[in-house]
Amino acid sequence: MRRLFPVTEETPGRTGRPGVGEAVAEAGAGGESAAREPGVAGRDRAAPGTGAVPEAGVVPGAGRVPGGGASGRPEPPEGSGWDLDELADAYAYPEAEAEAYPQAEGNRDRDRNRVRAEGAPRPSPWLRANMVSGLDGAGEHEGRSAPLSSPADMRVFGVLRALADVVIVGAGTARGEGYRPARARKAFEARRAAAGQGPAPAIAVVSASLDLDFSRPLFTEPLVPTLLVTGAAAPGDRMAAARAAGAQVVFAGAGAGVDPGEVVRALAERGHRRMLLEGGPRLLGQFVAEDALDELCLTLSPVLTAGRASRIALGPDVAVPRRFELVSVLEDDGFLFTRYRRSTEASAS
Ligand SMILES: NC(=O)c1ccc[n+]([C@@H]2O[C@H](COP(=O)([O-])OP(=O)(O)OC[C@H]3O[C@@H](n4cnc5c(N)ncnc54)[C@H](OP(=O)(O)O)[C@@H]3O)[C@@H](O)[C@H]2O)c1
């Protein structure tokens, strides 16, 4: 994996240790077992080796089994990627307002979705999305994102999960990809503890209907209770079933559905500041339309699929395109791992 942007002067091997752009032996995701578990999931891309986190799990045949193994996709060649610490550093969440919006001093008007602590300042919630797209904009192939993914993509996917307090996902993706609870990953144990995080992120499923199978491990076996984010008018019997299974219901809207800004606010009130949205497109589109997204980590996959695949964001039109600025680009095997942050400029003209 190579860093293309911002360009650094670092030369592979200069430090005597595997460096950026140089092969770093990594068993699966960072020294952990390379075994990939079914079910972690996220866009149906699975968590990097190890099973890491969430796992999306994807049940074999249900989508994304992280690289290799049962999926038939190739295991990452030895020494092909950054180690997990390097990736985690590269994708660290902003810890302070000034870091998040370096050019926005004195201009916080746009920050309407954030929770303001009384008195002492504290870091605002930060909503990052992680999506994969083909060269022609496809956000899925035959209903799954796995065909767009790669071992390195899954490694990044898992690192992003491991950095998050909460993983937000639309019920469509949770159902279709067979989401499972996030798991604790040894490789991130110390980092998470130092950041005041529990061993694994909570999974927050956004749903109006609550038409979910509450007997699944996502609800019955999580390390951290799974959250169901819904509106106040959600079906009472389904809420009762969710609670009986161990899930926690979070209201983020007055009707049956949720409002994206309310989702951010409600999760922040529960102490979740580092938020990761894993789609799907219908949910992401609403956050984009409401200008509630701080950052997009987009994997550009070197494939063309044509067809009628959905883009990564669908939903309400925005009057003026939301403007983002490029923060970094990594490359591995033709895949580009881009990171864009919401521009402090109002929007594209
Ligand atoms: N390219 C990628 O990175 C990526 C990532 C994720 C998924 N995908 C692909 O995207 C497809 C699935 O995505 P999708 O867009 O169809 O579904 P989705 O966004 O994951 O889920 C849609 C569902 O979320 C709930 N929802 C959405 N907005 C809501 C609101 N405002 N209030 C309450 N609930 C709300 C509803 O659930 P209820 O029906 O339960 O009310 C709705 O049916 C799959 O093909 C998957 O492979 C791709």
The ligand as an SDF file (V2000), in Angstrom:
LIG
                    3D

 48 52  0  0  0  0  0  0  0  0999 V2000
  -20.8290    0.4360   -1.8160 N   0  0  0  0  0  0  0  0  0  0  0  0
  -20.8930    0.3660   -0.5050 C   0  0  0  0  0  0  0  0  0  0  0  0
  -19.9500    0.7310    0.2020 O   0  0  0  0  0  0  0  0  0  0  0  0
  -22.1340   -0.1730    0.1410 C   0  0  0  0  0  0  0  0  0  0  0  0
  -22.3260   -0.0260    1.5190 C   0  0  0  0  0  0  0  0  0  0  0  0
  -23.4950   -0.5350    2.1020 C   0  0  0  0  0  0  0  0  0  0  0  0
  -24.4330   -1.1670    1.3090 C   0  0  0  0  0  0  0  0  0  0  0  0
  -24.2050   -1.2760   -0.0230 N   0  0  0  0  0  0  0  0  0  0  0  0
  -25.1980   -1.9120   -0.8820 C   0  0  0  0  0  0  0  0  0  0  0  0
  -26.3870   -1.1620   -0.7880 O   0  0  0  0  0  0  0  0  0  0  0  0
  -27.5040   -2.0370   -0.8710 C   0  0  0  0  0  0  0  0  0  0  0  0
  -28.3970   -1.7950    0.3420 C   0  0  0  0  0  0  0  0  0  0  0  0
  -28.5300   -0.4120    0.5850 O   0  0  0  0  0  0  0  0  0  0  0  0
  -29.9360    0.3580    0.5450 P   0  0  0  0  0  0  0  0  0  0  0  0
  -29.6500    1.7610    0.1910 O   0  0  0  0  0  0  0  0  0  0  0  0
  -30.9020   -0.4190   -0.2540 O   0  0  0  0  0  0  0  0  0  0  0  0
  -30.4130    0.2220    2.0470 O   0  0  0  0  0  0  0  0  0  0  0  0
  -29.9050    0.9170    3.4070 P   0  0  0  0  0  0  0  0  0  0  0  0
  -29.6700    2.3700    3.2210 O   0  0  0  0  0  0  0  0  0  0  0  0
  -28.8420    0.1080    4.0320 O   0  0  0  0  0  0  0  0  0  0  0  0
  -31.2060    0.6810    4.2800 O   0  0  0  0  0  0  0  0  0  0  0  0
  -32.4400    1.2720    3.9220 C   0  0  0  0  0  0  0  0  0  0  0  0
  -33.3300    1.0390    5.1040 C   0  0  0  0  0  0  0  0  0  0  0  0
  -32.8250    1.7920    6.2060 O   0  0  0  0  0  0  0  0  0  0  0  0
  -33.9160    2.2870    6.9700 C   0  0  0  0  0  0  0  0  0  0  0  0
  -33.9260    3.7390    6.8190 N   0  0  0  0  0  0  0  0  0  0  0  0
  -33.3430    4.4990    5.8620 C   0  0  0  0  0  0  0  0  0  0  0  0
  -33.6030    5.7880    6.0900 N   0  0  0  0  0  0  0  0  0  0  0  0
  -34.3590    5.8350    7.2130 C   0  0  0  0  0  0  0  0  0  0  0  0
  -34.9430    6.8920    7.9630 C   0  0  0  0  0  0  0  0  0  0  0  0
  -34.8100    8.1840    7.6180 N   0  0  0  0  0  0  0  0  0  0  0  0
  -35.6370    6.5630    9.0690 N   0  0  0  0  0  0  0  0  0  0  0  0
  -35.7820    5.2820    9.4490 C   0  0  0  0  0  0  0  0  0  0  0  0
  -35.2600    4.2360    8.7840 N   0  0  0  0  0  0  0  0  0  0  0  0
  -34.5560    4.5350    7.6800 C   0  0  0  0  0  0  0  0  0  0  0  0
  -35.1680    1.6830    6.3880 C   0  0  0  0  0  0  0  0  0  0  0  0
  -35.3140    0.4610    7.0590 O   0  0  0  0  0  0  0  0  0  0  0  0
  -36.7430   -0.2610    7.3080 P   0  0  0  0  0  0  0  0  0  0  0  0
  -37.1310   -0.7880    5.9520 O   0  0  0  0  0  0  0  0  0  0  0  0
  -36.4310   -1.3570    8.2670 O   0  0  0  0  0  0  0  0  0  0  0  0
  -37.6840    0.7580    7.8310 O   0  0  0  0  0  0  0  0  0  0  0  0
  -34.7670    1.4770    4.9360 C   0  0  0  0  0  0  0  0  0  0  0  0
  -35.5410    0.4950    4.2700 O   0  0  0  0  0  0  0  0  0  0  0  0
  -26.9470   -3.4350   -0.9680 C   0  0  0  0  0  0  0  0  0  0  0  0
  -26.8990   -3.7890   -2.3240 O   0  0  0  0  0  0  0  0  0  0  0  0
  -25.5310   -3.2970   -0.4420 C   0  0  0  0  0  0  0  0  0  0  0  0
  -24.6580   -4.2200   -1.0030 O   0  0  0  0  0  0  0  0  0  0  0  0
  -23.0860   -0.8010   -0.6210 C   0  0  0  0  0  0  0  0  0  0  0  0
  1  2  1  0
  2  3  2  0
  2  4  1  0
  4  5  1  0
  4 48  2  0
  5  6  2  0
  6  7  1  0
  7  8  2  0
  8  9  1  0
  8 48  1  0
  9 10  1  0
  9 46  1  0
 10 11  1  0
 11 12  1  0
 11 44  1  0
 12 13  1  0
 13 14  1  0
 14 15  2  0
 14 16  1  0
 14 17  1  0
 17 18  1  0
 18 19  2  0
 18 20  1  0
 18 21  1  0
 21 22  1  0
 22 23  1  0
 23 24  1  0
 23 42  1  0
 24 25  1  0
 25 26  1  0
 25 36  1  0
 26 27  1  0
 26 35  1  0
 27 28  2  0
 28 29  1  0
 29 30  1  0
 29 35  2  0
 30 31  1  0
 30 32  2  0
 32 33  1  0
 33 34  2  0
 34 35  1  0
 36 37  1  0
 36 42  1  0
 37 38  1  0
 38 39  2  0
 38 40  1  0
 38 41  1  0
 42 43  1  0
 44 45  1  0
 44 46  1  0
 46 47  1  0
M  CHG  2   8   1  16  -1
M  END
$$$$
